Structures are given as C-alpha cells and as structure tokens.
Amino acid sequence: MSYDTLLYNIGELILPAPGPLKGEGMKQLKIKENAAVAVKDGKVAWIGSHEESIQQQAETKVDAGGKVVSPGLVDPHTHLVFGGSRENELALKQAGVPYLEILKKGGGILSTVQATREESEDELFEKAGRTLQRMAAYGVTTLEAKSGYGLDRENELKQLRVVQRLRDQGSLDIVSTFLGPHAIPPEYKQDPDGFLDEMVKLLAEIRSENLAEYTDIFCETGVFTVEQSRRFMKASQELGFRTKIHADEIDSLGGTELAVDMGAASADHLVAASDEGISKLAEGQTVAVLLPGTTFYLGKNEYAKARKMIDQGAAVTLATDFNPGSCVTDNLQMIMSLAALKMKMTPEEIWNAVTVNAAHAIGKSDKAGTLEIGSAADLVLWDVPNYQYIPYHYGVNHALAVWKHGRKIWGRRDADVFSVPQPEREY
C-alpha cells in the first residue's frame, strides 16, 4: 500500500490508552521509541518501527529527526467567541481595585457582554478564527467553545452561530456549548430566576437548530445556586443535551457533587471542591476539567487539588479557559507547565489530561486524543527530545508541525526541511 504521509525516525511516539483514564490509569503512558506512523485518507493507517518504515511507500515522507510525535492536543474548556478585550483592567487589578468596583465602572464581564452585543457576527467570526489559528499553532486540533457573553436570546444565538460557522469551516474540530447562564445581566439583577427561565426557554430553539451539543451553567456565589443549576441541567438533559457545570471555583457550594449526581460530562474549575465532591468524582463518570491558568492569571495561591483527585481515582483533564477576563491565553502548552509546577501532576498524567481525557470530556473520545489504527490522523511533531520536556520548558511554543485529519495545517518555517516529497513512480 502507498500512504499519503509517512512520519519516520520518531524518537518517541506518544500513544495514550483509550479513556477516560482514572487514578492509576492516568499515571501510565505508552511510549513507542524509534517509531514511525503512516496516514491514509485522513486516518492513521500504520504504526511501526523506524526500520520497518524503510519499506513503506508514501507520497510525502517526513523525517521527524528523532523528535517526539503525539496526538493533537484537545482543549475542553474555552470561551472562544467574544467581543472586545479588557487589557485596561489589568492596571486596576494591580492597583488593588476590587472586581465589584471594576464592574461599577463598566468593566468586568459586563463590558465583554456589551462588546459582544455590539460586534457583528462576521466580526466575531474573524476574531475567533484568528484565535483558532494560534491554538492550532500550539498543537490543538480539537476544542470546546462556549457562548455566555450574550446573556440574551439574540446574542447567545449569535455566538453559537459563529461557533457553527467555525466548525463548518473544518480547520479544527469544535464542540459547541451553550453557557447562557454565565452571569446575571443588569436587567435581571433583582430577578435571577426570571433570567434563568429565559435561558431555559432558549434551549428548545438551540436544540432545533443544532447549535450546541452541551449546556453549561456557572454555579457560584453571586451567580447561580446549586438548586438553580440543577433545574437548568435537568431541563437541558430532558431535551437531549449533555451537561457541564462551572463548579466550586471560589466557594465550596456543592457543584462538584451536583455534577456527579446529574451525570454531567464534566465539572470545571473545582478549586474549592470539597473532600466529598472529590470522592464522588472518583466513584462517578464525570471528568474534572482543571484550569490552572485562571488561578495563575488571577494571582491566587490555591490551585485545584489535582494530586488528590488523581490519587483518589478521578479522571482529570486540563484546559486553557481562554477568555478575556480571567485567563487570557490560548497556549495549552503553558497550561501543561502550570499543571506540573502548581498542581504537581507528572508528565504522564499531563499528557493523558490534554489528549485522551480531554477528548472524553467533550464527547470526542472516538475521534480525538489517541493514535491507533483507524483513528483520526491528528498529529503534532514536537521540537523536543522527549515527552517530559514540554512541561519542563515553559512559555515557548515547542510545536514544529501540526496535522489535522492527515492534512498539515501549521508548520514552523524551519520544519519544511523535514518534509521530503517523493518522486513519482512509473507503473
């Protein structure tokens, strides 16, 4: 057989086991040394040794130079589509101005809501598209994108339609999540239940237009209570949505426990998750999506208890939480470093968290996060000597080249020297 692309001379090929991986399973990572992988029709068609690859035919052969190849990274929690930016708030935060005071001055999340409402669908599409290009350059090939900066019917639908357009464009796989109850808009400040009623009513329209696969709600002090979150999740599930929840980010309200009880696909943030909540995660199927970049950006010292969650048997993943207010990064590699430095996760756990477990958290475990015969050929060639190196050397981009469904979608200029087009053969 002649393949489309053959990557050979791979020093380490990362082959995560099927997930979700929990507890001890997260500590195991299969590495095939001196390896090669071949792609045909957008799928992994062959995996073998470098020596075996000499006999393989391919239209394009890529010499990996003894470097590392992994599945494409998966980012399971982003706020991809939003208007405006909030760099002007950074100096206020540094000066110690409380967030509520920033809100009174027209800043905070409500400023993003206003900017999102003012920008057109095309403007939001162009801006989010540029972010996707950067994410791809960092090795991300699959991600989740939330709404939540419209806070009304028209603008929540606008955000979701932008996500749909980006998904249809096809450069990356995108899972869409409706996060209408992300905050309480000023017009409903005295009536949060009334606002939640409006978001519940919107579910049927979103479902009929197939604009989202998941729903999410921010369960936190000053936003939505556990009972309000339960009501929204129940209404979502009755219409066929899978559910997620922003839970226990600041206060331990019981959102983690609610997520497991409701069979949510994931519970996200979890900095203040209780011991009971962590025990429930270990017993249930809900994936913990941890966001150390948010804690880092906000200058806080308490990170989610990843070590305890994994040691007790939970499935853990990592995400950027890319957003304009509390985590302004689209670099998942940086998050991998923070997981090692601030949450004491091992390199093996980190790689499983950004591949197989991340894919499971957004319902893409059959299409992303692993490399096996027949799986999608989402690949990253890394300019590193071994898989431990990326969490160790932080703040730079280690990706050399990125393939999505077997098509090269990004490559560093000096990576071109690795690609060797094969001469046409006579038959």
C-alpha positions, 0 to 999 in steps of 0.5 A: 500500500502507498500512504499519503504521509509517512512520519519516520525516525520518531524518537518517541511516539506518544500513544495514550490508552483509550479513556477516560483514564482514572487514578492509576490509569492516568499515571501510565503512558505508552511510549513507542521509541524509534517509531514511525506512523503512516496516514491514509485518507485522513486516518492513521493507517500504520504504526511501526518501527523506524526500520520497518518504515524503510519499506513503506511507500508514501507520497510525502515522507517526513523525517521527524529527526528523532523528535517526539510525535503525539496526538493533537492536543484537545482543549475542553474548556474555552470561551472562544467567541467574544467581543472586545478585550479588557487589557485596561483592567489589568492596571486596576487589578494591580492597583488593588481595585476590587472586581465589584468596583471594576464592574461599577465602572463598566468593566468586568464581564459586563463590558465583554457582554456589551462588546459582544452585543455590539460586534457583528457576527462576521466580526466575531467570526474573524476574531475567533478564527484568528484565535483558532489559528494560534491554538492550532499553532500550539498543537490543538486540533480539537476544542470546546467553545462556549457562548455566555457573553450574550446573556440574551436570546439574540446574542447567545444565538449569535455566538453559537452561530459563529461557533457553527460557522467555525466548525463548518469551516473544518480547520479544527474540530469544535464542540459547541456549548451553550453557557447562557447562564454565565452571569446575571445581566443588569436587567435581571439583577433583582430577578435571577430566576426570571433570567434563568427561565429565559435561558431555559426557554432558549434551549428548545430553539438551540436544540432545533437548530443544532447549535450546541451539543452541551449546556453549561451553567456557572454555579457560584456565589453571586451567580447561580445556586446549586438548586438553580443549576440543577433545574437548568441541567435537568431541563437541558438533559430532558431535551437531549443535551449533555451537561457541564457545570462551572463548579466550586471555583471560589466557594465550596457550594456543592457543584462538584457533587451536583455534577456527579449526581446529574451525570454531567460530562464534566465539572470545571474549575473545582478549586474549592471542591470539597473532600466529598465532591472529590470522592464522588468524582472518583466513584462517578463518570464525570471528568474534572476539567482543571484550569490552572491558568485562571488561578495563575492569571488571577494571582491566587495561591490555591490551585485545584487539588489535582494530586488528590483527585488523581490519587483518589481515582478521578479522571482529570483533564486540563484546559486553557479557559481562554477568555478575556477576563480571567485567563487570557491565553490560548497556549495549552502548552503553558497550561501543561507547565502550570499543571506540573509546577502548581498542581504537581501532576507528572508528565504522564498524567499531563499528557493523558489530561490534554489528549485522551481525557480531554477528548472524553470530556467533550464527547470526542473520545472516538475521534480525538486524543489517541493514535491507533489504527483507524483513528483520526490522523491528528498529529503534532511533531514536537521540537523536543527530545522527549515527552517530559520536556514540554512541561519542563520548558515553559512559555515557548511554543515547542510545536514544529508541525501540526496535522489535522485529519492527515492534512498539515495545517501549521508548520514552523518555517524551519520544519519544511526541511523535514518534509521530503516529497517523493518522486513519482513512480512509473507503473 
